[in-house]
Amino acid sequence: MYLYSYSQTKFGQCSPVPTPVKPSAPKETWKSLGCYFDTGAPHGLLNKSSTPAETQMTVNDCQSSCKTSGFSLAGLRYGKSCYCDNTIKTVVSNDNLCNAPCTGNATQMCGGADVLSVYQFSVLQPQYNSVGCYVDAGTGKRVLRTFVNVFGGDAATSVTSCAKECDDRGFPYSGTEVGVECWCDTAIQSVAVLAPEGAAGW
């Protein structure tokens, strides 16, 4: 059995790695896209948020408001106004123009005069690493205990599709076997024994 926490090894070529590495959980993050023009013809982002209050504006609060409303972009203007959208309607400006301190946190910049500080929301997917090739001796001695069917059947089974199927079900470990089987678990079982390098597994 080829055991992963997500990188691909060619079937039939085992390269055991003795120390398992669990994948991290998906991480939500906001990335700064810089400063964009916002003269009102049109606005860079079209949906003005009413929260937080303009007297208490921070970058984080604007981002949270836009995310809650289902938008992937958050923009701040004049130090106090929050706008949301899924696409930017204007072009990039000089970052130095986004120099207005936020009313709720003067250490953060919230755009400026006719310019928006724009941020984009994204989810960083977990990264998986190969943890080696293991002997899988069948019932009662399985390295991973949960068999799952990959969407699309045997022809669609791969290291990547198996890892995704396991991840979608909440399992941090995935393993492929005999080219078409996908196995998942919350941990590598205590019966696990690394296979000799070059072995094809059971």
Summary of the structure (lengths in Angstrom):
residues: 202
radius of gyration: 24.4
end to end distance: 6.7
largest distance: 68.4
contacts: 666
relative contact order: 0.25
helix: 14%
strand: 33%
